[in-house]
Amino acid sequence: MSQKIIVIEGYLASGKSTFALQLSRALNISYLIKDTFKIALCKNISVASRIESSIFSTVTFDGMMYVTERMLETNTPVIIEGNFVPAGVKKIDEAGAIKHLVTKYNCTSLDFKFMGNTRVLHQRFLQREKTAERGEVNKIGMDVSYDTFDQWCHNFDDFDIGGETVRVDTTNFTNVDFNTYIKLAKEFMDNLPLCGLVP
């Protein structure tokens, strides 16, 4: 049986973290969420600027990959979540790093790509920035225009690590049947065909 990894990635403020928690509980599989991982890393560190926050984002990704590899090498399935980018967006090719682990440990991967109308997500993003749960280390610290936000989101479009990809439109949460996606993930974990796979 091949090793399993579930990746939840895509647009900002699209509900990725919430779904990662739901999926972890449903499957009884450990999860790594980029934002909360960063909060944990910076618990006793003062982050004074956007530049420092970006540096710690890189550190966070490296830390997530370290933990992910330790789990994969012991044949432990894992869920990883984050706004992971393909090559050419940042100095680090995050998609490439994840794909390297997939290849190294002969993983079967399932990618949930969260997307949506970026005008709706932009408003959701602005509201989220005001919440305490966001964590100071994850806050942008500036007004983000729609055009900038839209570009940020589309930076994630070309993320691809191979394997199955399920696209999830979360423009309106009430229209999303998350139970169907959880069922797909269970089928994936049980090596069953993914019935009703969304192209």
C-alpha positions, 0 to 999 in steps of 0.5 A: 500500500502506498503512502498517503498525503492530502493537500488542501491549497488554493485561494486566500479566505476560501475556508481551507483551514476549516476544512482541514480540521473537519477532514482531520477529525473525520479521518482521524489523521493528523493535520498541519495548517500553515497559519496555526503552525506559524502562530505556534513557531512565533509564540515567544517571538516578536514579529515587528514588520511585514518583512519579518512575517514573510521570513517566518512564513518561509521558516514555517513552510520549511518546518511543515515539510520537516514534520511532513517528511518525518510522518511519511518516513514512518508510513503515517498519512498526513493532511497539510494545508496552506496557500502553497505556491508553484515555482516562480511566485516566491523564492521557494518552489513550495509545490516542487518541495511537496512533490519531491516528498510525494516522489521520495516516499512513493506517495499517493496524493489527493489535492483539494484546490479551494477557489471562488469568486475573488470579489467575495473572497476579498471581502471575507479576507478583509473581515478575517484580518480583523479577528483575533483568531487570525493571529498577529503574525499572520495579519497583513498589516495594510489595506489590501486592494481587490486587484492585489488580492485577486493577483495573490489568489491567481498566483496559486492557480498553477499549483500541481503535484500530480495525483488527483485534484478536486476543485472546491468552489467556496464562493458561498459556503452554504452551497458546498456539500463538505460531506461529499468531499469528506467521503471522497477523502475516505474513499482515497484513504481506502484505495477506492475509486473516487466516485463523483470526483469534481474535475 
